[in-house]
Amino acid sequence: MSKIKFKTPFATTVGIGPVFETQEDKWNHVLKTASDYKCNILIEFGTYKGQGVLHYLNNGHFKKIISVEPVKEYFNESKEHLSKFENVELYNQKAIDYLTDSNLQEFSDDKILFFIDSHPQPPFVENSSMDLMDELNYIIENFKNSKYICLVDDVRIWGQKQGHPLKYKICKLLEDFSSHLEHYNDTMTFVP
Ligand SMILES: C[S@@+](CC[C@H](N)C(=O)[O-])C[C@H]1O[C@@H](n2cnc3c(N)ncnc32)[C@H](O)[C@@H]1O
């Protein structure tokens, strides 16, 4: 697959542009991405209250959905709605801890969509941009032989501060390692 050539330097365009009008529009974009790239496993970072997972379950596209949420109260609330579904696994931890703890090799016959939607939400106020860099680095380094793509939401927060070095670091990492990048609304799809 050939790499997109951006008319303006990639990092200057990231985070500028429309956001999704509704949560449902965002969830439908996740489903469209999964369908376009034939991903049958969803690993979502940032469950919040589980409404996104419920939307995906209603659609029936995924064989399995894993969702990870560090805030205990959100995790508990999502568990109330989702524990009855056999193809859903919920984890109460940070995305990077899930990545380092889990054995994702079990999905070697499948294609994973990592949906990184872990924008901090009170009461969790850690630096999500630093976490994102760690998560992307971990995925790139550890899934060299796996079939996956990454969809990252809230790309506007990378550029919250003008000239923030992290925005350029993230863009450089993605440009160096991807065969294809798609910037749509407030999301970035990264294909290794
Ligand atoms: C925008 S909400 C997620 C919405 C949900 N994906 C949906 O579509 O319904 C962001 C969630 O990410 C969680 N979060 C923050 N930092 C995180 C991290 N490092 N790992 C995983 N989740 C994180 C927040 O607690 C919050 O619940």
Ligand as a Chemical Component Dictionary entry (heavy atoms), coordinates in Angstrom:
data_LIG
# 
_chem_comp.id                   LIG 
_chem_comp.type                 NON-POLYMER 
_chem_comp.pdbx_formal_charge   0 
_chem_comp.three_letter_code    LIG 
# 
loop_
_chem_comp_atom.comp_id 
_chem_comp_atom.atom_id 
_chem_comp_atom.alt_atom_id 
_chem_comp_atom.type_symbol 
_chem_comp_atom.charge 
_chem_comp_atom.model_Cartn_x 
_chem_comp_atom.model_Cartn_y 
_chem_comp_atom.model_Cartn_z 
_chem_comp_atom.pdbx_ordinal 
LIG C1  C1  C 0  -13.810 9.625 25.597 1  
LIG S1  S1  S 1  -13.961 8.455 26.900 2  
LIG C2  C2  C 0  -14.202 6.928 26.036 3  
LIG C3  C3  C 0  -15.524 6.794 25.358 4  
LIG C4  C4  C 0  -15.853 5.390 24.862 5  
LIG N1  N1  N 0  -14.752 4.821 24.086 6  
LIG C5  C5  C 0  -17.085 5.410 24.004 7  
LIG O1  O1  O 0  -16.956 5.505 22.768 8  
LIG O2  O2  O -1 -18.183 5.328 24.575 9  
LIG C6  C6  C 0  -12.294 8.303 27.411 10 
LIG C7  C7  C 0  -12.047 7.269 28.491 11 
LIG O3  O3  O 0  -10.663 6.956 28.503 12 
LIG C8  C8  C 0  -10.288 6.673 29.826 13 
LIG N2  N2  N 0  -8.822  6.739 29.944 14 
LIG C9  C9  C 0  -8.047  7.783 30.308 15 
LIG N3  N3  N 0  -6.757  7.443 30.301 16 
LIG C10 C10 C 0  -6.704  6.135 29.919 17 
LIG C11 C11 C 0  -5.645  5.197 29.730 18 
LIG N4  N4  N 0  -4.374  5.546 29.949 19 
LIG N5  N5  N 0  -5.957  3.939 29.324 20 
LIG C12 C12 C 0  -7.257  3.579 29.081 21 
LIG N6  N6  N 0  -8.294  4.428 29.252 22 
LIG C13 C13 C 0  -8.019  5.678 29.670 23 
LIG C14 C14 C 0  -11.035 7.740 30.620 24 
LIG O4  O4  O 0  -11.146 7.407 31.996 25 
LIG C15 C15 C 0  -12.384 7.775 29.893 26 
LIG O5  O5  O 0  -13.324 6.919 30.504 27 
# 
loop_
_chem_comp_bond.comp_id 
_chem_comp_bond.atom_id_1 
_chem_comp_bond.atom_id_2 
_chem_comp_bond.value_order 
_chem_comp_bond.pdbx_ordinal 
LIG C1  S1  SING 1  
LIG S1  C2  SING 2  
LIG S1  C6  SING 3  
LIG C2  C3  SING 4  
LIG C3  C4  SING 5  
LIG C4  N1  SING 6  
LIG C4  C5  SING 7  
LIG C5  O1  DOUB 8  
LIG C5  O2  SING 9  
LIG C6  C7  SING 10 
LIG C7  O3  SING 11 
LIG C7  C15 SING 12 
LIG O3  C8  SING 13 
LIG C8  N2  SING 14 
LIG C8  C14 SING 15 
LIG N2  C9  SING 16 
LIG N2  C13 SING 17 
LIG C9  N3  DOUB 18 
LIG N3  C10 SING 19 
LIG C10 C11 SING 20 
LIG C10 C13 DOUB 21 
LIG C11 N4  SING 22 
LIG C11 N5  DOUB 23 
LIG N5  C12 SING 24 
LIG C12 N6  DOUB 25 
LIG N6  C13 SING 26 
LIG C14 O4  SING 27 
LIG C14 C15 SING 28 
LIG C15 O5  SING 29 
# 
